[in-house]
Every structure is written in C-alpha cells, then in structure tokens.
Amino acid sequence: MDLRVVNYILARLVLAAMAVLCVPLFLAIAWGEWGSVRAFALSLGLAVTLWAVLVTRARRNNVYDAITRREGVAVTGLGWGLINVLGMMPYLFGGHLGLLDALFESISGFTTTGSTVIPSIEALPASILFWRSMTHWFGGLGIIVIFIALLPQAGQSTVYMYQAEASGRDRVLPRLRDMTGALFRMYAGLTALCAVIYWLCGLDAVTAVNHAFSTLGAGGFSTYDANAMAFDDVWLEGWMAFFMFVAGGNFGLYYKIWKKGPHALRKNTEFRAYLGLILVASALVAGDLVCARGYEVGTAVRYAVFQTTSLSTTGFVSADFDTWPALSKGVLLLLMFIGGCAGSTASGLKIHRAVLLVKNAAAILQEKLHPRALAVVHMNGHRVDVTELHRTGNFFFLYVVTIVAFGLIYTLFGTPMFDALAISVTTLGNVGPAFGVAGATQTYAPLPELMKALLCIEMLLGRLEIMTLLVMLRPEFWRGRK
C-alpha cells in the first residue's frame, strides 16, 4: 500500500470538495444569510487545511500509474469518509446540529438515504437547504464517478476506484473517463430537465432545483417538513414519480438508448424486471388501499404509484404509508429491500441481483427435475458465468445477515422488532423512511445517540455495498502491495 498515492488523490478530492462548497457560500452571500456565510467559510478553511496536510504527504510523480486495487479501495473508502466529515461542517459551524447529528445528516445526504435528524427543516436557511440537497446529487451518481469524470489526468488505473464504489455499471465506452463523462453529462442533463419541469409545475426556481437534486440523486431530502405531502399536486407528483423511476434505472442503459435507439431497452432483462416490479407493486398497493381502506380508485393509484417508485429508489413521502394495511406495508418493505437497477443512483440489493437469484433458483429446480440436463442462466441475452452467480449469492447472504444483525442490535434500544428490521432494511438500502418510530412522518432525532452512530455505519455499508468497508477492516489490506 503506497499511502503517498492515496494522499495525492485524496488531496485532489478535497480540492474538488472546496470548489463545491463555494456554491452554497456564494448563494449565502447573495441571499444575505451571514450566519451561513460564516459556516461555509469556516468549512472551506478546514478543507484548505486538510488539503495542505495531504499535499505535503503525497506522491508527486506517476501517481495514476501507481494505483493498484488496494489504493483504489483505500481512496474510495477514505474519500467517502473525508467528504462526509467536510459535508457535516456547515451544519456544525452554523449551529444547526451537534457533532453526531451533523455527521448523520451529512452521511444521510451523500449516501442518498434521506433520513433526517432535523426537527424543523423549514427553519433552516435556504443556503443550508441547498447544500443539503447538493449532497444528494453528488452522492447519487457517486463521488468517485463524478471525480473521475471531471479529473483531467485520470487514467485507466482509476478503474479500481470506480469498481470499489460502483458495481454493475455497464462499460458503455472502452475508456473509463469517457464513460464516466458520458454518465455525468446524462445525469446533469436529466437533472436540469427535471428542475425545469418542476418549475413549470409551479415550484419556484430554488425549490425546483433542490427537489431535482434529491429526485435524480435518489435521496428524498425536501425543503418542507411535510416532504412531498406539502405539494398536494397530482401533476407534480406524477412528474416526481416519473423522474424517481428514471433515477432507479441504469444510466449506462440510457446512454445506449441515446446512441442506439429504443431496441436496447427491449433487450435489457433488468429494466423489464424493474418496470414489471413497479407495475405489479403499484397494482397490489392500490388494490389493497381500495379494498381495505375504501380509497377511491384514482386516489389509491396516485398514492400507490408515487410510493412504490419512491421507496424503491428515493424516499419522498406523499402520504403517511405507516397507516396503510399490512399488505401494502409488506410490498413497500420488499421494494426497500430490492432497490433500483445496477448503474442507477438508487441502492438496495439491486434488481439485477434479484433477477439472477430467481433465475438461478429456477435453474437449480430444473436440474433437480432433470439431473442430466445442464441448466443455464441467461441475462440480457447472454449466458451468465458461474462465478458471477456465486458472487451474487455471496452478496445476498452478506446483505441479509447485515440487515438482521443491525436489526437485532436496534431492538436493544427498545425499538419494536418489525420497526427495527424495517429501519435496518431502509438504512442499508439507503431509502430513508421506514415504519413506526422512523415512519413517514417521523424523524430520526429522538433515537439514542449510539443507535444513530450505528445507522451512520450501516448507511455507508449500504452505499459502498458492504465489501469495500469490510475489506478495509482486514489488517493485511494495509500491508504488502498486490
């Protein structure tokens, strides 16, 4: 492990964070929010100090040629830690939150979880709310992915950083920087389109941009205490549901569609499964609301479509689903568990893994019925390698064990079992709202401090898909060079 290489890239990452912090700083100056100006200025000063320390301990020559898998994983894990620490400073220096709560809010933002410990969001200055939404946007596509896309000197060796942060993204272009650049431009373009449509639906420009950041970033932070319930606008909710669905799809697939036409969409197994899952889940929830609660069909469909797209990706809330029937809650919990597609801004188990697990189970049953037959699993028209199936099974095992383990720990704090498991599912899946004590209309503020600290760890595990952080805990990772 060459820590000088790690320090060099981390210094560049901090330099990028400094540039990003200037945006809400300038907005705070323009809006005359002088308390926020001080908070962002102090945060910027801390970032400059950290950058200077890293630079003095960094390698200067042939840095990108020296990156190995170890350095890539270390940069990703430590980079996410540094960015979250810098991200919490405006909350802390502004006097809005204490140390742990500020860290929680920052991690929740960058991991696009969307859980909050702020009792009254509307009481915050507009520049702080803008920063809060920005954390979703930069964390959505991925801090490292955006960093690679905008870094002029990045070479192909940065693929190790890319792999440590993102799994399952299609290599739509042979060169990594070209690919990340294409993904970033598509991400930025969709965000701009989303903001314009929200503005045309009646939101003011700043609110539209805030919610566009949260929507395409699959986060769920709002500038209102009531979240999306504050709008009560069927057209706006419809567009939000559409863009949340888009955020849950594979951005690499969207690039293929842009270049090769819609036939790329028809051939994609994962996207068809994603669309089918949302349609079936929406129908089940709508039917349950009509039959069990007596909702009108139109109202039931409106709430069902919004919440099924939201809780599989983003975490916006248009209704108090905590009061819905058991079947609806079960469907929503399943969506929180599965999440969005690989290559999306959503987290969770991911649709492609769920499809592979189902197809592999069917293949095993086929072999039991016909022992001499060779059952083969196909995805997107191609045969899936056995190694990939094994990796998928291993990840599924780790994912379930992590949910159960954290859920059981949360019960030690007096949280009811179902609520604890739901909190664990939604935290590891980076969705946000859960049920009960952390339901649609609740915040995480009343939870015990130690439980909040554990939730911070689980959010990071979910965003980096467990393996990156677990590998860094092994002593041999920091020894040797392979």
C-alpha positions, -999 to +999 in steps of 0.1 A: +000+000+000+015+033-011-001+059+012+015+087-007-006+078-038-037+076-016-029+110-001-024+126-035-058+115-048-075+124-015-060+159-018-074+162-053-108+150-039-107+176-011-098+203-037-129+193-056-150+195-024-136+230-018-150+241-052-184+225-044-185+243-010-181+276-028-215+272-045-236+275-013-212+301+001-219+324-029-256+317-025-255+326+012-237+359+003-263+366-024-292+359-001-277+378+028-275+348+051-245+359+071-246+331+096-244+306+068-216+326+051-196+322+083-204+284+084-194+278+048-163+300+051-151+280+081-159+247+064-139+260+034-110+269+057-110+235+072-109+219+038-080+241+027-061+230+059-068+193+052-058+197+016-025+213+026-017+184+051-025+158+024-004+175-002+027+175+020+024+138+024+016+129-012+035+114-041+041+138-070+052+117-100+035+089-120+006+088-094-021+072-116+003+046-129+009+035-093-027+029-084-034-008-076-066-024-064-056-017-028-051+021-034-083+022-053-103+007-024-085+029+001-091+061-018-128+052-022-134+043+015-113+071+029-126+095+003-162+089+014-151+094+050-134+127+043-162+140+022-188+132+048-167+149+075-164+180+054-201+178+045-212+179+081-192+212+089-218+237+076-244+221+099-220+222+128-204+256+123-239+271+116-251+259+150-279+239+135-268+205+147-245+188+172-215+168+162-231+133+158-263+147+143-243+168+118-224+137+107-256+117+105-272+144+082-241+145+060-238+108+056-276+105+050-272+132+023-242+118+005-253+082+007-287+094-006-305+077+023-327+108+031-332+101+068-330+133+088-324+143+124-336+179+119-368+185+138-378+215+117-364+216+082-382+248+072-364+267+100-330+262+082-315+290+060-320+285+023-283+281+016-280+252+041-311+235+025-294+239-009-262+223+004-283+196+019-298+188-015-265+191-032-251+163-011-277+140-026-268+150-061-231+144-057-236+112-038-262+099-062-241+092-093-212+086-070-185+109-056-157+089-072-176+085-105-180+123-108-144+128-096-131+106-124-154+122-150-140+157-142-104+148-134-082+157-164-053+135-156-072+104-146-060+072-163-074+038-167-059+027-134-087+047-117-109+017-126-101+003-092-116+034-075-146+031-098-151-006-091-148+000-053-177+025-054-200+012-082-210-023-091-229-035-121-225-004-142-222-012-179-189-002-196-207+016-224-174+031-237-140+015-237-122+043-219-133+048-183-130+086-183-151+088-215-177+066-199-179+084-166-180+117-186-210+105-206-228+093-175-222+126-158-235+146-188-266+125-189-271+128-152-267+166-153-290+169-183-318+148-167-314+169-135-318+201-154-348+188-173-363+177-140-358+211-124-374+229-154-405+206-153-408+211-115-406+249-121-433+247-148-455+227-123-455+258-101-424+255-078-401+285-075-367+281-091-347+273-060-372+248-047-374+231-081-336+227-082-335+214-046-360+188-054-345+179-087-312+172-069-330+150-045-350+132-072-322+123-096-299+116-068-325+092-054-322+108-020-355+123-008-345+154+011-371+181+008-372+218+018-405+212+036-412+194+069-441+176+053-419+164+024-439+159-009-471+160+011-467+197+012-474+200-025-506+180-028-504+184-066-512+154-087-493+166-117-462+174-097-464+141-080-468+124-114-436+140-127-418+132-095-428+096-098-415+095-134-381+110-125-378+088-095-384+058-118-357+072-141-333+076-112-338+039-104-328+028-139-294+021-153-278+053-166-255+032-188-286+018-205-300+053-210-267+061-229-272+031-251-307+041-258-295+076-267-269+062-291-285+030-305-322+036-301-350+020-280-343-016-291-315-015-264-343-011-238-363-041-251-332-064-248-324-054-212-337-081-188-331-059-157-351-029-169-380-051-179-380-067-145-377-032-128-407-019-148-427-051-141-419-049-104-431-013-101-463-020-121-472-051-100-463-035-067-484-004-076-514-026-086-511-045-053-509-014-031-537+004-050-560-026-048-552-030-011-560+006-004-593+004-023-604-029-006-591-025+029-593+013+034-621+023+009-599+048-011-613+060-044-595+042-073-579+074-086-566+084-052-553+049-045-535+047-078-520+082-072-506+073-038-495+037-048-476+048-079-458+075-061-448+055-030-438+024-049-414+043-072-402+064-042-395+036-017-377+015-043-354+045-051-357+078-034-377+081-002-400+110-009-433+108+010-467+119-005-489+101+021-485+086+056-480+050+044-473+039+080-511+039+085-517+017+054-528-020+056-503-048+063-501-060+026-492-025+014-465-022+041-451-056+031-449-046-006-432-014+003-407-032+026-399-056-003-392-026-026-369-010+000-350-043+002-346-048-036-339-011-045-332+000-081-311-012-110-274-016-112-258+016-125-286+037-111-285+063-083-305+040-061-291+015-037-305-017-022-299-053-032-303-042-069-327-056-095-301-074-115-291-094-084-327-102-076-332-114-112-301-136-111-311-151-078-346-160-091-331-174-124-305-194-105-332-209-082-352-219-113-321-234-128-315-255-097-351-267-097-347-277-134-316-297-125-334-315-098-362-325-122-337-334-150-304-344-134-287-349-168-298-316-182-274-286-180-294-256-167-280-223-179-288-188-166-291-160-192-292-122-186-297-097-214-295-125-239-261-137-227-251-166-206-242-157-170-208-171-158-210-193-127-185-171-109-210-142-112-237-163-098-215-173-068-207-136-062-244-127-063-252-155-038-224-144-015-235-107-016-271-117-010-260-137+021-240-108+034-268-083+027-294-103+046-270-111+075-262-074+078-299-064+079-307-090+105-276-082+127-282-045+127-320-050+132-314-072+163-290-046+177-316-019+172-340-039+194-316-034+223-326+003+223-362-006+228-372-005+192-400-030+183-388-059+162-407-050+130-397-014+133-360-023+139-359-046+109-376-020+087-351+006+098-323-017+090-337-025+056-342+011+047-309+022+061-288-004+043-309+002+012-303+040+015-340+047+012-348+068+043-383+065+058-393+032+074-422+023+097-432+030+133-406+051+152-389+061+119-421+062+098-432+086+070-440+115+093-412+109+118-375+120+121-346+101+135-339+129+160-354+111+191-333+080+186-304+072+210-270+086+201-254+052+199-281+040+176-276+070+153-239+061+152-247+026+141-271+039+115-242+060+101-221+029+097-250+010+081-257+038+056-220+038+045-221+000+042-251+002+020-238+029-003-204+011-008-221-023-010-206-037+022-174-052+006-153-020+004-155-012+040-152-048+052-120-053+032-105-022+047-110-036+082-086-065+075-051-058+087-035-075+057-052-049+034-028-023+047+003-045+044+020-055+012+013-045-024-006-068-048 
